[in-house]
Amino acid sequence: MERFSFMETQRIIFSHWNSEDLPLARLLWGDPQVTRYICAREYFLDEEIEARLALEIQNQQNHQLQYWPIFHKECGELIGCCGLRPHNEGCLELGFHLRPAFWHQGYAIEAALQVIRYAFDSLKIEKLFAGHNPNNIASRRVLEKLGFHFISEEFYEPTGLYHPSYELTNNINEG
């Protein structure tokens, strides 16, 4: 199926979630390997997948942001999602969820770098926030490679844990 693409990298096409994407949302958020670090139960119920898809669509409508679905440029397969959502005034949250078949191949960094460029260059955001489950070492490494700096631990209600939290500032205007 041909997807609308609003942003690309060398290997990735960014699109928008829409109401017809429930099968893709189930493929991503229905996989316990993907969700084990983002909810206390470690997996989403079908109604939670539907609610997550609806939230992403609503964020796009209300804020022109979402954790956009990302697809492999050559084969068209869903890699996962990567994008932005409102965090607090003047700050957006960066996040990514990838399907296991695409782990440890640089897709998270490639997608996140593009989203960071978009946030700083197009949206003129001054800083980004990101967090991860304390047990998700791979996400911590990705955030560190992206240049995020640890700022605190914040309680994340969906997991019931304190998540390490990070910030990345747009230093282009400094100096």
N, C-alpha and C positions, 0 to 999 in steps of 0.2 A: 504494500500500500504506500502510495506517494504521500509524504508528510510535508506540511508547510515548515520551512526552515527560516528562522530569523537570525541565527548566529551559527557559525561553524568554526571548527579547528581542523587540523590536518586529518584527523580520523573520526570526528564527531559532528553530528548535526543536532542542534538544539531546536526543539519544537515547543508547542503548547499542549498541555493536557486539555481534553475536551470531553464532553459527556459520553462520547462513544468509546472512550479509552478504558472502560472498566476491565476488559480482559487483560490489557497491558498492566493496569494497576494491580490486578490480582497476581500477575506473573512476578511483579516486583515485590509488593508489600505482602503478598501471600506466601512468600518464601521465608521460613523461620530463620534461615541463615542471614537474611537481610535485616529482619526485624528484631533479632535477639538482643540487640543493644539499644533499641529505641522504645521498648515498652517492657513493663515489669513481667508480663506473662511470657515474653520472648516471641510471641507470634500475634498477628492481628486476626480477629474474627472478621468474617466477611463484611459485616456492617461497619467495622472500623476501616476496612479498605475503602468502602464506598464513601465514608465520611472524609477520609484523607483525600481522596480524589476530588470530592466536592470542595474541600478547603483550598486545594491548589487552584481549582477553577475560580473560586471566589477571590483568592488573592490576586489572580491575574486581572479579573474584572475590576477590583477595587484599588489595586496598587500597581498594576502592570508588572507584577513580580510573581514568581512561583518557583518551586523546585522543578524546573522544566524537565520534561522527558528528554533523554539523550539517546541517540541512535548511532549505530556504526555506519559510517558513511558508505562503505562498500557493500555490505550485505543487508543493511536496513534493520538489523536486529536491535531490540531494546537493550541498551547497556544499563540503564537505570535512570536516575534523575540527579540534577545538580542545579542549584540556583539560590535564590534569595527570598527572604520573607522579612516583614517588619519585625524589628526587635525593640528599639526604643527611639526616642526622637533623635534624628540625625545619624542613626546607626541601623544597618540592616544585618541580618544573620545569614551567613553562608552555610549551606548544607549540601550533602551528597549522599545518595544511597545507590550502591551498585549491585548488580546481580553477581553471584559468585563466579560465574564463567568469565567475568571481566576483572576480577581482583588481581592485584600484583602485576599489572601490565601497564601502569602509568595513566590509565584513563581518569582516575580521580584527580590527579594533579593537572592533567591536560584540560579537563573540563573546568576545574576550579580556577585555574589561571585565567581562562577566558571570561568566566563570570566576574572575577576580581577586576579585570580590565574594564569590563562593561560597567561595573558599579562605580569605579573611580573615574573613568573617562567619559562615559555617556550619562550616567546618573549624577555625577559630581558628588558622590558620597565621600565623606571625610574619613569614616572608619567602618570596619566590618567586625562583627562578632561571630564566634564559632564555639561550639562546645562538643564534647564527646563523652560517651559512657566511659567511666574510669577503667573498665576492662577491655576497651577497644584500643589496643596498642597501635594497630594499623592506622586508624583515624588520627591518633595523636601524631604519628610520624608524618602523615600527609600535611597536617596543619603546620607542623614545625618546618617542613620543607617549603611550604608556601610563604613562610615568614611571619606567621602568627606568633604572638608572645603571650604566655600565660599571664592571666590577671587575677583569677580567683577560682573558687569552686562555687557553683550555683546549684541549688536544689532543682531537680528536673522531675516534676510531678509524674509524668508517664512511666518513669522507671523507679521512682522512689529513692533515687540516689543523688548524691552530690556529684555533678559533672565538672571536670576541669573546663574552664572557660578561657577563651583567648580573644585577642584583639589584633587587628591589622589596620594601621593607619595609612592614609594616602600621604606620603612624604614628598610628593612631586612639588607641592607649593611651598615647602619649607626651604629655608636657606636663602 
